[in-house]
Amino acid sequence: MTTTGATIHLTTAQAIVRYLVNQFIEIDGVEIRICGGGFGIFGHGNVPCLGEALYPVRDVLPLYRGQNEQSMGFAAAAYAKYHLRRRFMFCTASAGPGTANLLTAAALAHANRLPMLMLCGDTFLTRLPDPVLQQLEHFGNPTIGVNDAFKAVSRYWDRITHPAQIIQSLPAALATMLDPADCGPAFLALPQDVQGWTYDYPASFFMRRVHRIRSQMPDARELADAAALLAGAKRPMIIAGGGVQYGGAVAELTAFAESHGIPVVETIAGRANLLADHPLNIGPIGVTGSDSANTIAQQADVILAVGTRLQDFTTGSWTAFAKDAQIIGLNVGRHDAMKHLSLPVVGDAKVALPALGAALGAYKTPADWTRQAQDHRKTWDTYVAGNVAHGNRPNSYAQAIGVVNALCDPRDRVVTAAGGLPAEVTANWRTLDIGTVDVEFGFSCMGYEIAGGWGARIAQAEAEPDKDTIVLVGDGSYLLMNSDIYSSVLTQKKLIVLVLDNGGFAVINKLQNNTGQDSFNNLIADCPTIPDPFAVDFEAHARAMGADAVTVANPAALGEAFLRAKASDKTCVIVMQVDPYDGWTTQGHAWWEVGTPQVSDSATVRAKHAETEAGRDRQRQGV
């Protein structure tokens, strides 16, 4: 590096790193670096130049060594979730398969509107050594490579072909990641030669800059229309999505609901917007929801959907609502605000809800409607209490959830994903504090659990080091991606991991059976290609990665082991077998559209197809 007057002579990689180091954000009056560091696996496509640039700043921009690029991306996503999208991590991977491994994680971040910066190696711009190691050749178009695949799963994508381009590209990528409406992953393809090329950058490019998240006030006419619609409602309902937390609008949502007496239901991403015992919290909605929320959803005449993208698990594939119900979409993203012919209110919930409340004036929800919703919630709570209770019956996910829920600290963070656990956690977990639940069901990625737990724990250790990150994972997801148990031990970022072993992909086996089919290729015992099934010794495997581990026989023993894990300062893995057939949450489900065979030799398959199609009668039409 050389400095001459108003310019600084740097390589492209050095300039990228120096820029990131000097970007800050103001959160609750405190200025903190936006980029919390990165996750990296080095290879020939990123270690000579980007690795050289990262080494001198390793204390202010810590680089966590990953075990797998996909899990690095999951960890980065969980870190951004914890920080409510106001901070992010970067991921760096080498050219070729290292970068390709990030595709699934990028799709997860894109689906969940999460900021993540990918700094990925690329083939040489000069093409002089082509074809190089791990290059994906396209004979008719040499400009295309594996990095082009990220265009579909990135909110911002660029290939840096000259060092000067980052002067425009980096601020644009950062602006995308910080924009409430367009938030998502940003991808920079960095050709191996360009990373090391130099340029005289203006010194002003590296000045310390403090960013603030834009807060968008909705259009006054949209507010007036929404208020007029709500004012005429006899049976209104609020759907609270993940955007409520990302927008810092939990207090505003609570005040709005309380002021007007409107029942609130939560999406999967919106779990932990309200405490479980809040009188207006009617429960989780949708396919993995509650009878209480789904019952009032079917009767509501006006639905205020706040900060939700209304995916099919929320809407019951658009059968959860009355066909004549009117929806108000309050969302910072225009695309989400207008779904299914909603009346859109495009703006931040934090400023829009108070404005909508003022426009609504003295309106109060009819008391009998609110009371009816609360009665449904009491009935649901009674069901959940019985569902999580343990005694003389097979071990279940719900029982394990109940044990942890009863013993954890209110500020502990619970993380799960994919498989059967998202449904079971969503239905049975009683929120003890705001923003403490991370159920990854946006892109529904198996393998997120432990990696996401590691990323969440890195973030949690910055703010709440005395609290725990608790991971609930099935045996199928554990086998798919478990190496970040090792990462957590190495980095001393303690996790408590519950491995609930049901002998395979039991929730998909359940779906297979529920659509009239015999069990096939999901449970280990039902795979024709496995002549001698056996159980994995998860305890020994976890110990081999440096964690404390124990296998327990029942929920009571699970509770004892959990308390020991709470008292420890080391990653602990607790293994318990659960029944693959018995103990599932059987109530609270909405209809869900899945593709079923229109013709089959099986009478049970034909019958289940007819049953599935019958549910379509309630399906709303829209966009």
Summary of the structure (lengths in Angstrom):
residues: 623
radius of gyration: 25.2
end to end distance: 54.1
largest distance: 81.6
contacts: 2307
relative contact order: 0.10
helix: 42%
strand: 19%
